[in-house]
């Protein structure tokens, strides 16, 4: 992919990630249930933020994906006038237990983009790419939680113990994020077919 295209995808990825941070993910009840109960929406309890990270990798490739997330993290840390993180921004965000996941966005987008363009764009290969990216994000997030816990001599992470933080930020969020991965896989597949690459 050419440098101008990568920069364009990085900008799109940055905008998608910022928008996805504040957009809650919903699903509907099954279509066969619509005639009886109507269309009902159910919150997944997560945002589209991770979906935006993975979609950027699937469509823009590893460099555009990583660059978009580097820009996102820098914008949130160094320009607190733009509160792009879930709970604001600024250099103080380094103390947030979720900051490791934000760092993981950079590596996760790169890994997702790497695999997305190493194989033909089929549903299973894009799903594999997204799962690898999601796993990378969680590895970084968990490592940061453990380092934070160690740095504070086992005092926990914020108001939570280490186990509670792992449950809250990784274990309980993972099944809902897998639903987002499914949606990103299908969307990326159709967009890649539409754009002929």
N, C-alpha and C positions, 0 to 999 in steps of 0.2 A: 504494500500500500504506500502511496506517495506521501511525502511529508505534509503537503497542504491538506490532504484527506485525513491524515492522522490528527492534525491540529483541529480540523473541523469536528471530527468525532470526539476529541478531547473536550472541546467546548460544549458539544451536545451532552456528553457524559457528565460534565460539571453541572450543567443546568438541570439534567434529569435527576442527579443525586440531590441537589438542593431541593428541588420540587418533591422528590420522593421522601425526603426526610420528614416532611410535614403532611404527607398524604397517607391516611390510614388505609390498609388493605382490607377489602371485603370480598366475600364470596356469596353466591346465591344458593338458595335451596335447590335440590335437583329438579331438572326440567319436568320430569314426570309428576312432580308434586305441584306444579304451577297451577293446573286447572282446579285443584282442590283448595289450595292455600294461597294462591297468588305468588308473585315473585317477592321473596323476602331476602333481605341482605343480612349477613352475619359478619361481624367484625372478626378478623383474624388476630387482633391484638398486636400486630406489627405494622410497620410502614413499608412503603415501596422502596426504601433507601437501598437495601441490599439488592433488590431487583434491578435498580438503576445501575448499580456498580457492575453486576454480572451482564446486563444487557449491553453496556458499553464495551465490555470485553468481547462479547460475542459478535458485535457488529463492527467495532472499530479496531479490534486486535489488541495485542498486549501493550504496545507503546501508548496508544491512545487511551486505553483503559487505565494504565498506571498514571499517565500524565493528568488525566481528569481528576483522579483521586488525590494526587499530590497537590493539585491546585485547590481542591476542596478542603483538604486538611490545612494548608497554608492560609487560605481565606478565613477559615474558622479560628485559627490560632492567632494570626497576626493582624486581623482586621475585625475586632470585636464589634465594630459599628454594623457589620453584617452578621447577625447571629444565625449562622447557617447550621450549627449543630442543634441537636434536639433540645438541649438545655442552654442555649445561648452560644457563647464562644469566648475567645480570649485565651491567653497563655495559661491561665488558671485551670483550663480544661484538662491539662496534663494530669491533674490529680483525680479526675473523674475515673471511676472504675471501667467505664466503657471506652476509654480512649484507646486501649489496645485494639479494639475492634475497628476503630477508625484507621489506625495504622494498618491493620489487616486489609482494609479496603484497597490499599495500594497494591499489596502483594496479591490479593485475591483477584483483582481486575487483571493483573498481569498474567497470572496462572490461567484464568478463564480464557483470556484472549489468546494465549499461547496455544492451548489445546484446541480452541475453536477454529484456528486456522491451520492446524497440523493435519486435520482429518477433513474429509468431505462434509459439507454442512447437512448432516442428517439429524433427525430428532435425537437418536441415541447418542451421537457424538456431541451434540450441543448440550444435552442433558449431562453427559459426563463432564464436559468443560465447566458447566455451572456448578456441579457438585464439587469438583476440585477447587473452584474458586471459593465456594461457601466453606468448605473444610479449611482452607487456608485462612480465611477471615477468623474462624473460630479458634484455630491454633494460635494466632497472634493475640486474640482477645484473652484466651485462657492463660497464655504465657504472661501477659501484662497483669492479669489478676493475681497470679502467683508471685510475680516480682513485687507488686504493690503490697501484698500480704507480708512477704519477707522483709521488705523495706521498713514496714511498721512493726516488726518483731512479732508477727502473728496476731496483731491486734484486729485483723479482719480488713475488709475493704469497705470503707465508709461505715455505715451502720450495720453492715452484714458480715457474717463470718465468711471465710473463703468458700466453704461448701455452699452456703446460701447464695453467694454471688455467682458461683458456677451454675447453680440450678436456675437462678433468675435470668442471667444473661446468655447462657448457652443451652442448657438442657431443655428448659421449658420453651424457649423460642425456636429451637431447631425444627420441630414438626411443622410449625406455622410457616417458617422460612422455606421449607421444602415445597409447600404449596406455591409460594412465590417462584421458586426454581422451575416448577412445572409450567407456570404461566410464561416465564421468561424464555424457556426452551421453545415453546410453541410460537411465541411472538418472534423470536430471533430466527427460527426456521423459515417462517413465512416472509419476513423482511429480507433475509438473505436470498430467498428464491426470487423475490420481487426485484431486488437490486442486482441480480445476476452475479453474485460472487459468494 
